[in-house]
Amino acid sequence: MIALVESVASFAWFLYWFGRTVPGEPSEEVAAAAPLPATMQGVLVVLIIMSLCSSVFAALWLQ
């Protein structure tokens, strides 16, 4: 459980500092980029869920 909390807190800390240190307008390439396809968004959601659950599975497996 501690590893899960640490993972989520570290990710939140990274997002917080990234948002504070990389401000500004997007470049022309970024502004003209196509939106992310729904299938890729689904894959990213699955990977996020798997990364959050992996520490729980590891803790249960080690007991």
PDB file of N, CA, C and O in Angstrom:
ATOM      1  N   MET A   1       0.824  -1.194   0.000  1.00  0.00           N
ATOM      2  CA  MET A   1       0.000   0.000   0.000  1.00  0.00           C
ATOM      3  C   MET A   1       0.871   1.261   0.000  1.00  0.00           C
ATOM      4  O   MET A   1       0.547   2.255  -0.650  1.00  0.00           O
ATOM      5  N   ILE A   2       1.973   1.199   0.737  1.00  0.00           N
ATOM      6  CA  ILE A   2       2.866   2.357   0.805  1.00  0.00           C
ATOM      7  C   ILE A   2       3.478   2.636  -0.573  1.00  0.00           C
ATOM      8  O   ILE A   2       3.644   3.793  -0.960  1.00  0.00           O
ATOM      9  N   ALA A   3       3.809   1.579  -1.301  1.00  0.00           N
ATOM     10  CA  ALA A   3       4.391   1.768  -2.627  1.00  0.00           C
ATOM     11  C   ALA A   3       3.392   2.408  -3.582  1.00  0.00           C
ATOM     12  O   ALA A   3       3.774   3.228  -4.418  1.00  0.00           O
ATOM     13  N   LEU A   4       2.123   2.045  -3.468  1.00  0.00           N
ATOM     14  CA  LEU A   4       1.096   2.645  -4.319  1.00  0.00           C
ATOM     15  C   LEU A   4       0.942   4.132  -4.017  1.00  0.00           C
ATOM     16  O   LEU A   4       0.873   4.955  -4.930  1.00  0.00           O
ATOM     17  N   VAL A   5       0.889   4.465  -2.747  1.00  0.00           N
ATOM     18  CA  VAL A   5       0.772   5.873  -2.352  1.00  0.00           C
ATOM     19  C   VAL A   5       1.997   6.653  -2.817  1.00  0.00           C
ATOM     20  O   VAL A   5       1.871   7.777  -3.302  1.00  0.00           O
ATOM     21  N   GLU A   6       3.175   6.063  -2.671  1.00  0.00           N
ATOM     22  CA  GLU A   6       4.410   6.729  -3.106  1.00  0.00           C
ATOM     23  C   GLU A   6       4.412   6.951  -4.603  1.00  0.00           C
ATOM     24  O   GLU A   6       4.837   8.009  -5.066  1.00  0.00           O
ATOM     25  N   SER A   7       3.949   5.981  -5.369  1.00  0.00           N
ATOM     26  CA  SER A   7       3.909   6.110  -6.828  1.00  0.00           C
ATOM     27  C   SER A   7       2.966   7.229  -7.253  1.00  0.00           C
ATOM     28  O   SER A   7       3.313   8.054  -8.098  1.00  0.00           O
ATOM     29  N   VAL A   8       1.786   7.254  -6.670  1.00  0.00           N
ATOM     30  CA  VAL A   8       0.812   8.292  -7.027  1.00  0.00           C
ATOM     31  C   VAL A   8       1.315   9.665  -6.591  1.00  0.00           C
ATOM     32  O   VAL A   8       1.182  10.634  -7.340  1.00  0.00           O
ATOM     33  N   ALA A   9       1.886   9.764  -5.401  1.00  0.00           N
ATOM     34  CA  ALA A   9       2.388  11.053  -4.930  1.00  0.00           C
ATOM     35  C   ALA A   9       3.554  11.540  -5.783  1.00  0.00           C
ATOM     36  O   ALA A   9       3.649  12.732  -6.077  1.00  0.00           O
ATOM     37  N   SER A  10       4.438  10.634  -6.181  1.00  0.00           N
ATOM     38  CA  SER A  10       5.560  11.030  -7.036  1.00  0.00           C
ATOM     39  C   SER A  10       5.068  11.530  -8.391  1.00  0.00           C
ATOM     40  O   SER A  10       5.582  12.514  -8.921  1.00  0.00           O
ATOM     41  N   PHE A  11       4.081  10.854  -8.939  1.00  0.00           N
ATOM     42  CA  PHE A  11       3.529  11.274 -10.229  1.00  0.00           C
ATOM     43  C   PHE A  11       2.861  12.642 -10.103  1.00  0.00           C
ATOM     44  O   PHE A  11       3.028  13.496 -10.974  1.00  0.00           O
ATOM     45  N   ALA A  12       2.112  12.854  -9.029  1.00  0.00           N
ATOM     46  CA  ALA A  12       1.465  14.152  -8.815  1.00  0.00           C
ATOM     47  C   ALA A  12       2.506  15.257  -8.645  1.00  0.00           C
ATOM     48  O   ALA A  12       2.337  16.357  -9.171  1.00  0.00           O
ATOM     49  N   TRP A  13       3.575  14.967  -7.914  1.00  0.00           N
ATOM     50  CA  TRP A  13       4.651  15.942  -7.724  1.00  0.00           C
ATOM     51  C   TRP A  13       5.310  16.289  -9.065  1.00  0.00           C
ATOM     52  O   TRP A  13       5.597  17.453  -9.342  1.00  0.00           O
ATOM     53  N   PHE A  14       5.546  15.264  -9.890  1.00  0.00           N
ATOM     54  CA  PHE A  14       6.121  15.494 -11.214  1.00  0.00           C
ATOM     55  C   PHE A  14       5.211  16.372 -12.061  1.00  0.00           C
ATOM     56  O   PHE A  14       5.682  17.316 -12.696  1.00  0.00           O
ATOM     57  N   LEU A  15       3.927  16.081 -12.081  1.00  0.00           N
ATOM     58  CA  LEU A  15       2.989  16.899 -12.860  1.00  0.00           C
ATOM     59  C   LEU A  15       2.928  18.328 -12.337  1.00  0.00           C
ATOM     60  O   LEU A  15       2.849  19.272 -13.123  1.00  0.00           O
ATOM     61  N   TYR A  16       2.965  18.495 -11.027  1.00  0.00           N
ATOM     62  CA  TYR A  16       2.934  19.829 -10.438  1.00  0.00           C
ATOM     63  C   TYR A  16       4.138  20.661 -10.884  1.00  0.00           C
ATOM     64  O   TYR A  16       3.975  21.795 -11.337  1.00  0.00           O
ATOM     65  N   TRP A  17       5.340  20.107 -10.760  1.00  0.00           N
ATOM     66  CA  TRP A  17       6.538  20.850 -11.130  1.00  0.00           C
ATOM     67  C   TRP A  17       6.664  21.020 -12.634  1.00  0.00           C
ATOM     68  O   TRP A  17       7.157  22.050 -13.095  1.00  0.00           O
ATOM     69  N   PHE A  18       6.237  20.048 -13.398  1.00  0.00           N
ATOM     70  CA  PHE A  18       6.281  20.183 -14.851  1.00  0.00           C
ATOM     71  C   PHE A  18       5.357  21.314 -15.301  1.00  0.00           C
ATOM     72  O   PHE A  18       5.711  22.089 -16.189  1.00  0.00           O
ATOM     73  N   GLY A  19       4.192  21.409 -14.698  1.00  0.00           N
ATOM     74  CA  GLY A  19       3.255  22.482 -15.035  1.00  0.00           C
ATOM     75  C   GLY A  19       3.753  23.855 -14.640  1.00  0.00           C
ATOM     76  O   GLY A  19       3.400  24.851 -15.270  1.00  0.00           O
ATOM     77  N   ARG A  20       4.565  23.914 -13.607  1.00  0.00           N
ATOM     78  CA  ARG A  20       5.091  25.213 -13.168  1.00  0.00           C
ATOM     79  C   ARG A  20       6.333  25.647 -13.936  1.00  0.00           C
ATOM     80  O   ARG A  20       6.602  26.844 -14.037  1.00  0.00           O
ATOM     81  N   THR A  21       7.097  24.701 -14.480  1.00  0.00           N
ATOM     82  CA  THR A  21       8.363  25.055 -15.118  1.00  0.00           C
ATOM     83  C   THR A  21       8.308  25.068 -16.639  1.00  0.00           C
ATOM     84  O   THR A  21       9.251  25.536 -17.278  1.00  0.00           O
ATOM     85  N   VAL A  22       7.241  24.572 -17.231  1.00  0.00           N
ATOM     86  CA  VAL A  22       7.152  24.533 -18.687  1.00  0.00           C
ATOM     87  C   VAL A  22       5.897  25.295 -19.146  1.00  0.00           C
ATOM     88  O   VAL A  22       5.042  24.733 -19.831  1.00  0.00           O
ATOM     89  N   PRO A  23       5.795  26.568 -18.767  1.00  0.00           N
ATOM     90  CA  PRO A  23       4.642  27.354 -19.227  1.00  0.00           C
ATOM     91  C   PRO A  23       4.906  27.934 -20.611  1.00  0.00           C
ATOM     92  O   PRO A  23       6.002  27.812 -21.157  1.00  0.00           O
ATOM     93  N   GLY A  24       3.901  28.551 -21.150  1.00  0.00           N
ATOM     94  CA  GLY A  24       4.076  29.253 -22.416  1.00  0.00           C
ATOM     95  C   GLY A  24       3.128  28.756 -23.479  1.00  0.00           C
ATOM     96  O   GLY A  24       2.364  27.813 -23.277  1.00  0.00           O
ATOM     97  N   GLU A  25       3.200  29.410 -24.602  1.00  0.00           N
ATOM     98  CA  GLU A  25       2.362  29.058 -25.737  1.00  0.00           C
ATOM     99  C   GLU A  25       2.936  27.845 -26.451  1.00  0.00           C
ATOM    100  O   GLU A  25       4.154  27.676 -26.502  1.00  0.00           O
ATOM    101  N   PRO A  26       2.069  26.996 -27.004  1.00  0.00           N
ATOM    102  CA  PRO A  26       2.575  25.841 -27.757  1.00  0.00           C
ATOM    103  C   PRO A  26       3.225  26.285 -29.060  1.00  0.00           C
ATOM    104  O   PRO A  26       2.866  27.315 -29.631  1.00  0.00           O
ATOM    105  N   SER A  27       4.183  25.494 -29.517  1.00  0.00           N
ATOM    106  CA  SER A  27       4.834  25.799 -30.786  1.00  0.00           C
ATOM    107  C   SER A  27       3.852  25.569 -31.935  1.00  0.00           C
ATOM    108  O   SER A  27       2.772  25.015 -31.734  1.00  0.00           O
ATOM    109  N   GLU A  28       4.231  25.996 -33.135  1.00  0.00           N
ATOM    110  CA  GLU A  28       3.358  25.829 -34.302  1.00  0.00           C
ATOM    111  C   GLU A  28       3.099  24.355 -34.594  1.00  0.00           C
ATOM    112  O   GLU A  28       1.994  23.976 -34.981  1.00  0.00           O
ATOM    113  N   GLU A  29       4.120  23.532 -34.408  1.00  0.00           N
ATOM    114  CA  GLU A  29       3.969  22.097 -34.670  1.00  0.00           C
ATOM    115  C   GLU A  29       2.974  21.463 -33.700  1.00  0.00           C
ATOM    116  O   GLU A  29       2.146  20.642 -34.094  1.00  0.00           O
ATOM    117  N   VAL A  30       3.063  21.853 -32.436  1.00  0.00           N
ATOM    118  CA  VAL A  30       2.157  21.299 -31.435  1.00  0.00           C
ATOM    119  C   VAL A  30       0.740  21.792 -31.685  1.00  0.00           C
ATOM    120  O   VAL A  30      -0.210  21.017 -31.579  1.00  0.00           O
ATOM    121  N   ALA A  31       0.584  23.058 -32.011  1.00  0.00           N
ATOM    122  CA  ALA A  31      -0.744  23.616 -32.263  1.00  0.00           C
ATOM    123  C   ALA A  31      -1.396  22.979 -33.482  1.00  0.00           C
ATOM    124  O   ALA A  31      -2.618  22.843 -33.527  1.00  0.00           O
ATOM    125  N   ALA A  32      -0.588  22.582 -34.482  1.00  0.00           N
ATOM    126  CA  ALA A  32      -1.134  22.009 -35.714  1.00  0.00           C
ATOM    127  C   ALA A  32      -1.247  20.485 -35.649  1.00  0.00           C
ATOM    128  O   ALA A  32      -1.680  19.868 -36.622  1.00  0.00           O
ATOM    129  N   ALA A  33      -0.875  19.874 -34.548  1.00  0.00           N
ATOM    130  CA  ALA A  33      -0.886  18.411 -34.436  1.00  0.00           C
ATOM    131  C   ALA A  33      -2.311  17.872 -34.421  1.00  0.00           C
ATOM    132  O   ALA A  33      -3.238  18.534 -33.956  1.00  0.00           O
ATOM    133  N   ALA A  34      -2.463  16.665 -34.937  1.00  0.00           N
ATOM    134  CA  ALA A  34      -3.766  16.003 -34.935  1.00  0.00           C
ATOM    135  C   ALA A  34      -4.077  15.511 -33.522  1.00  0.00           C
ATOM    136  O   ALA A  34      -3.166  15.189 -32.760  1.00  0.00           O
ATOM    137  N   PRO A  35      -5.359  15.452 -33.174  1.00  0.00           N
ATOM    138  CA  PRO A  35      -5.709  14.939 -31.839  1.00  0.00           C
ATOM    139  C   PRO A  35      -5.365  13.455 -31.708  1.00  0.00           C
ATOM    140  O   PRO A  35      -5.267  12.739 -32.705  1.00  0.00           O
ATOM    141  N   LEU A  36      -5.187  13.012 -30.486  1.00  0.00           N
ATOM    142  CA  LEU A  36      -4.833  11.629 -30.207  1.00  0.00           C
ATOM    143  C   LEU A  36      -6.020  10.718 -30.535  1.00  0.00           C
ATOM    144  O   LEU A  36      -7.136  10.979 -30.087  1.00  0.00           O
ATOM    145  N   PRO A  37      -5.792   9.649 -31.315  1.00  0.00           N
ATOM    146  CA  PRO A  37      -6.898   8.737 -31.641  1.00  0.00           C
ATOM    147  C   PRO A  37      -7.451   8.061 -30.387  1.00  0.00           C
ATOM    148  O   PRO A  37      -6.752   7.906 -29.385  1.00  0.00           O
ATOM    149  N   ALA A  38      -8.715   7.666 -30.468  1.00  0.00           N
ATOM    150  CA  ALA A  38      -9.389   7.050 -29.323  1.00  0.00           C
ATOM    151  C   ALA A  38      -8.708   5.751 -28.907  1.00  0.00           C
ATOM    152  O   ALA A  38      -8.651   5.442 -27.717  1.00  0.00           O
ATOM    153  N   THR A  39      -8.190   4.985 -29.867  1.00  0.00           N
ATOM    154  CA  THR A  39      -7.524   3.732 -29.515  1.00  0.00           C
ATOM    155  C   THR A  39      -6.257   3.992 -28.701  1.00  0.00           C
ATOM    156  O   THR A  39      -5.962   3.248 -27.766  1.00  0.00           O
ATOM    157  N   MET A  40      -5.513   5.027 -29.043  1.00  0.00           N
ATOM    158  CA  MET A  40      -4.311   5.357 -28.293  1.00  0.00           C
ATOM    159  C   MET A  40      -4.675   5.873 -26.901  1.00  0.00           C
ATOM    160  O   MET A  40      -3.973   5.580 -25.933  1.00  0.00           O
ATOM    161  N   GLN A  41      -5.742   6.623 -26.792  1.00  0.00           N
ATOM    162  CA  GLN A  41      -6.198   7.074 -25.481  1.00  0.00           C
ATOM    163  C   GLN A  41      -6.572   5.879 -24.613  1.00  0.00           C
ATOM    164  O   GLN A  41      -6.276   5.859 -23.418  1.00  0.00           O
ATOM    165  N   GLY A  42      -7.214   4.895 -25.203  1.00  0.00           N
ATOM    166  CA  GLY A  42      -7.569   3.681 -24.467  1.00  0.00           C
ATOM    167  C   GLY A  42      -6.339   2.940 -23.975  1.00  0.00           C
ATOM    168  O   GLY A  42      -6.303   2.473 -22.836  1.00  0.00           O
ATOM    169  N   VAL A  43      -5.336   2.833 -24.827  1.00  0.00           N
ATOM    170  CA  VAL A  43      -4.089   2.171 -24.436  1.00  0.00           C
ATOM    171  C   VAL A  43      -3.442   2.918 -23.286  1.00  0.00           C
ATOM    172  O   VAL A  43      -2.964   2.286 -22.343  1.00  0.00           O
ATOM    173  N   LEU A  44      -3.411   4.231 -23.331  1.00  0.00           N
ATOM    174  CA  LEU A  44      -2.814   5.012 -22.247  1.00  0.00           C
ATOM    175  C   LEU A  44      -3.569   4.826 -20.935  1.00  0.00           C
ATOM    176  O   LEU A  44      -2.950   4.743 -19.874  1.00  0.00           O
ATOM    177  N   VAL A  45      -4.889   4.760 -20.994  1.00  0.00           N
ATOM    178  CA  VAL A  45      -5.685   4.541 -19.784  1.00  0.00           C
ATOM    179  C   VAL A  45      -5.367   3.171 -19.190  1.00  0.00           C
ATOM    180  O   VAL A  45      -5.201   3.047 -17.976  1.00  0.00           O
ATOM    181  N   VAL A  46      -5.279   2.144 -20.032  1.00  0.00           N
ATOM    182  CA  VAL A  46      -4.951   0.798 -19.553  1.00  0.00           C
ATOM    183  C   VAL A  46      -3.563   0.778 -18.916  1.00  0.00           C
ATOM    184  O   VAL A  46      -3.372   0.156 -17.870  1.00  0.00           O
ATOM    185  N   LEU A  47      -2.594   1.452 -19.533  1.00  0.00           N
ATOM    186  CA  LEU A  47      -1.240   1.495 -18.968  1.00  0.00           C
ATOM    187  C   LEU A  47      -1.200   2.228 -17.633  1.00  0.00           C
ATOM    188  O   LEU A  47      -0.467   1.826 -16.730  1.00  0.00           O
ATOM    189  N   ILE A  48      -1.970   3.284 -17.501  1.00  0.00           N
ATOM    190  CA  ILE A  48      -2.035   4.013 -16.230  1.00  0.00           C
ATOM    191  C   ILE A  48      -2.618   3.120 -15.146  1.00  0.00           C
ATOM    192  O   ILE A  48      -2.090   3.062 -14.035  1.00  0.00           O
ATOM    193  N   ILE A  49      -3.701   2.427 -15.462  1.00  0.00           N
ATOM    194  CA  ILE A  49      -4.325   1.525 -14.494  1.00  0.00           C
ATOM    195  C   ILE A  49      -3.363   0.403 -14.112  1.00  0.00           C
ATOM    196  O   ILE A  49      -3.242   0.061 -12.936  1.00  0.00           O
ATOM    197  N   MET A  50      -2.685  -0.164 -15.093  1.00  0.00           N
ATOM    198  CA  MET A  50      -1.737  -1.246 -14.811  1.00  0.00           C
ATOM    199  C   MET A  50      -0.587  -0.758 -13.934  1.00  0.00           C
ATOM    200  O   MET A  50      -0.150  -1.478 -13.037  1.00  0.00           O
ATOM    201  N   SER A  51      -0.094   0.447 -14.179  1.00  0.00           N
ATOM    202  CA  SER A  51       1.020   0.950 -13.370  1.00  0.00           C
ATOM    203  C   SER A  51       0.581   1.218 -11.937  1.00  0.00           C
ATOM    204  O   SER A  51       1.375   1.048 -11.011  1.00  0.00           O
ATOM    205  N   LEU A  52      -0.665   1.633 -11.735  1.00  0.00           N
ATOM    206  CA  LEU A  52      -1.155   1.853 -10.378  1.00  0.00           C
ATOM    207  C   LEU A  52      -1.397   0.537  -9.643  1.00  0.00           C
ATOM    208  O   LEU A  52      -1.183   0.449  -8.434  1.00  0.00           O
ATOM    209  N   CYS A  53      -1.838  -0.475 -10.368  1.00  0.00           N
ATOM    210  CA  CYS A  53      -2.139  -1.772  -9.746  1.00  0.00           C
ATOM    211  C   CYS A  53      -0.901  -2.641  -9.561  1.00  0.00           C
ATOM    212  O   CYS A  53      -0.928  -3.570  -8.754  1.00  0.00           O
ATOM    213  N   SER A  54       0.166  -2.372 -10.273  1.00  0.00           N
ATOM    214  CA  SER A  54       1.336  -3.248 -10.220  1.00  0.00           C
ATOM    215  C   SER A  54       1.957  -3.322  -8.839  1.00  0.00           C
ATOM    216  O   SER A  54       2.424  -4.386  -8.433  1.00  0.00           O
ATOM    217  N   SER A  55       1.973  -2.217  -8.106  1.00  0.00           N
ATOM    218  CA  SER A  55       2.562  -2.257  -6.768  1.00  0.00           C
ATOM    219  C   SER A  55       1.709  -3.088  -5.813  1.00  0.00           C
ATOM    220  O   SER A  55       2.244  -3.753  -4.927  1.00  0.00           O
ATOM    221  N   VAL A  56       0.403  -3.056  -5.984  1.00  0.00           N
ATOM    222  CA  VAL A  56      -0.471  -3.879  -5.148  1.00  0.00           C
ATOM    223  C   VAL A  56      -0.237  -5.357  -5.451  1.00  0.00           C
ATOM    224  O   VAL A  56      -0.117  -6.171  -4.536  1.00  0.00           O
ATOM    225  N   PHE A  57      -0.174  -5.700  -6.735  1.00  0.00           N
ATOM    226  CA  PHE A  57       0.074  -7.095  -7.120  1.00  0.00           C
ATOM    227  C   PHE A  57       1.435  -7.568  -6.605  1.00  0.00           C
ATOM    228  O   PHE A  57       1.564  -8.699  -6.135  1.00  0.00           O
ATOM    229  N   ALA A  58       2.429  -6.720  -6.691  1.00  0.00           N
ATOM    230  CA  ALA A  58       3.762  -7.095  -6.211  1.00  0.00           C
ATOM    231  C   ALA A  58       3.760  -7.309  -4.697  1.00  0.00           C
ATOM    232  O   ALA A  58       4.377  -8.251  -4.200  1.00  0.00           O
ATOM    233  N   ALA A  59       3.072  -6.445  -3.975  1.00  0.00           N
ATOM    234  CA  ALA A  59       3.013  -6.593  -2.521  1.00  0.00           C
ATOM    235  C   ALA A  59       2.294  -7.881  -2.132  1.00  0.00           C
ATOM    236  O   ALA A  59       2.724  -8.575  -1.211  1.00  0.00           O
ATOM    237  N   LEU A  60       1.218  -8.202  -2.817  1.00  0.00           N
ATOM    238  CA  LEU A  60       0.477  -9.434  -2.522  1.00  0.00           C
ATOM    239  C   LEU A  60       1.306 -10.660  -2.889  1.00  0.00           C
ATOM    240  O   LEU A  60       1.270 -11.668  -2.184  1.00  0.00           O
ATOM    241  N   TRP A  61       2.046 -10.578  -3.977  1.00  0.00           N
ATOM    242  CA  TRP A  61       2.855 -11.711  -4.433  1.00  0.00           C
ATOM    243  C   TRP A  61       4.015 -11.984  -3.483  1.00  0.00           C
ATOM    244  O   TRP A  61       4.405 -13.137  -3.299  1.00  0.00           O
ATOM    245  N   LEU A  62       4.569 -10.935  -2.878  1.00  0.00           N
ATOM    246  CA  LEU A  62       5.712 -11.105  -1.995  1.00  0.00           C
ATOM    247  C   LEU A  62       5.324 -11.601  -0.601  1.00  0.00           C
ATOM    248  O   LEU A  62       6.195 -12.021   0.160  1.00  0.00           O
ATOM    249  N   GLN A  63       4.060 -11.564  -0.258  1.00  0.00           N
ATOM    250  CA  GLN A  63       3.653 -12.016   1.080  1.00  0.00           C
ATOM    251  C   GLN A  63       3.530 -13.500   1.157  1.00  0.00           C
ATOM    252  O   GLN A  63       3.196 -14.038   2.213  1.00  0.00           O
TER     253      GLN A  63
END
